[in-house]
Amino acid sequence: MADSAQFKLTYSTMFNPPPELHAQFDAALQGFRRDAMGRDWPMWIGGQPVAGSSFVECRSPINQDWLIGRFADAGADEVDRAVRAAHAAWPAWAATPWRERVALLRRAARLIEQRVYAISAAVALEVGKNRMESIGEVQETADLIDWYCEQMEAHDGFDRVLPDDPLPNFRSHNRTVLRPYGAWAVIAPFNFPFALAGGPLGPALVAGNTAVFKGSPETSLSGWLLLECLRDAGLPPGVINFVTGGDDTGRALVQHPQVAGITFTGSHAVGMQILRQTMQGRYPRPCITEMGGKNATIVSRHADLERAALGILRSAFGLSGQKCSACSRVYVERPVADALRERLVQLTHEIAVGDPTQQANWMGPVISRAAYERYERLAEHLRRVGQVDAGGQWLTDGELAHGFFVAPTVARAPLDDAAWIDEHFLPLVLVGEVDSVDEGIARANASDYGLTAGFYGAADEVAHFHERIEAGVTYANRPQGATTGAWPGYQPFGGWKGSGSTGKAIGSFHYLQQYLREQSRTVVE
C-alpha cells in the first residue's frame, strides 16, 4: 500500500491507521458512487465479457435504495461454456514454466494494491463492511497471492530429485513432481468476497490449474473487480473465468464433469453436500471446504478483564458478527463473570452503528432481510429462555431504516440451550459462567465446529488451553480480537472437525500443495 512506508496494514494494526488512508478511501468512495454504481456487469468467459440473458439486482445492505448493479444469473449453459474454456486453456497454462506463472500472479497482486481503495470502497458498499475491514480484506488478498508465489519458489516448483535405485547393472533415475489437476472451481461467500475468492484462486492458478469462480449473489461486484486484476495482469484467455448467479449456478459448477477440483467457503450444510458430490462419479475429486464456526472464548479468573472484554467485543461484533471466526460464545469463570459482563456491556453500548463507509461508524448492517429477521427471532428466543443484557432490537431511526441495522447484542441463556450450538452469523454473543477453565474448554469442544478459539488468563494457563482446545486457529490474551484477525504469514487460518475438510490452513506452509497431485518418475538407462 502507498499510505506510509512505516505502516503495514493487517487486521491487528488497522485500529490506528495514518490519516491519508481515510482521505484516499473517501476519494475512492466518491468516485465509485459517481462512476460505477447502478451499472450492468458482465461475466468473463474464455477471455471475453459475456452478458447474461437474465439479471439480478444487487442493492446495498446499508441502504436498499442504493443499487450496486445488475448481474447476470448464469444458467447451466453459461457455466458449461466457462468450464469448457478453462478446460481447454489448461494444457498450455500447466505447461507454462512455473516461474512465469509466479510473475503473472505477482503482477496481479501489485494491481490489487494499486487499486486497493477503489476496490475496498466497492466492498464496503456491497457487504456493509467498515472501511478498515474493507481495506484490510483487499490488502490481505494481495498478501495471500504473494504468499503462495513465495511458497512455489521456496519449493522450487515442487520438483525434487530422489536417489537412484541401487541396481547393479542399470542406472535408475528417480524424481517426484507435483502437477496441477485441471479446471478448478472456486465458490466464495458474501462476507469476504474478495479475499475468499482471491485467496484460493492464487494457489490454484500458480500451481498450473485454470479456474472458474463465482461469489455470492449479494457480492458479485467484488468478484468482477478481482477478475479485472487477474485479467489485466496478463493471464491468457480461458485461464480465469468468472460467472455470477445463485444456488443453481453453484450447483451447475460443482456438478460439471470437467471440473477437476473445488474450493468452497460457506455453510456447513452446503459444504458437506459438495463434499459428498465430489466422492461420486467415476473417481473422487479434490475438495477444499471451509464451513464456518461456533467460536468460543474462555476467560480465566486470572485474566486481564479489560483486554478480554475488548478482544471479545472486536471479534463478536466486527462485520456485524458475520465472520466464520466470530466469537459467539464466552465461558467465563464464575468469580469474574459479573465484572466481565459489566465491562463488555458497557463497551457494547459505546459501539457506533451506522453507515460503515463513514469513518465515525464501526459496525454496519447485516447482509440481508433474511439475516435481519433471523436476528429478531433469536433475540426473542433469548428473552424467553434467558436474558438480553445489551441490544436485542432492530435499529430503525433515520437513515438506518433504509438498511438492515441491528444492535450489537450481549445475552445469556441456559448452557444447554440450542443458541449455544447453532451458528447464527449475527452480532450476538452469549456469556455463560463456568466453574473452571477445564469446564470452559470442555464446553467449547462440545461442538461440531472447530475453527477458532480464544483464551484470556495467566501465562502459565496458556499451554494447557492450547493442548486441549479443538480448534485450528487459537489466540491467547489478544486484545485485537479474541477469535478473529488472522493474516497471511502470521496466522494460518483453517478449521478442524466440521469447520474444514482438509486440516490445512489458508496462508500456511501446507495449503498450496492441495492444488497439486504427485507424480513419481523413474527412468532406467
Secondary structure, DSSP 8 states (H G I E B T S, - for coil): --S-TT----TTTTTS--HHHHHHHHHHHHHHHHHTTTEEE-EEETTEEE--SSEEEEE-SS-TT-EEEEEE---HHHHHHHHHHHHHHHHHHHHS-HHHHHHHHHHHHHHHHHTHHHHHHHHIIIII--HHHHHHHHHHHHHHHHHHHHHHHHTGGGEEEE-----SS--EEEEEEEEE-SEEEEE--SSSTTHHHHHHHHHHHHTT-EEEEE--GGGHHHHHHHHHHHHHTT--TTTEEE---SHHHHHHHHH-TTEEEEEEES-HHHHHHHHHHHTSSSS---EEEE----EEEEE-TTS-HHHHHHHHHHHHHGGGG-STT-EEEEEEEGGGHHHHHHHHHHHHHT--BS-TTSTT--B---SSHHHHHHHHHHHHHHHHHSEEEE--SB--SGGGGGTT-B--EEEE--TTSGGGTS---SSEEEEEEESSHHHHHHHHHSSSEESEEEEES-HHHHHHHHHH---SEEEES-TT-SS----TTTS-B--EETTBSSS--BTSTTSGGGGEEEEEEEEE-
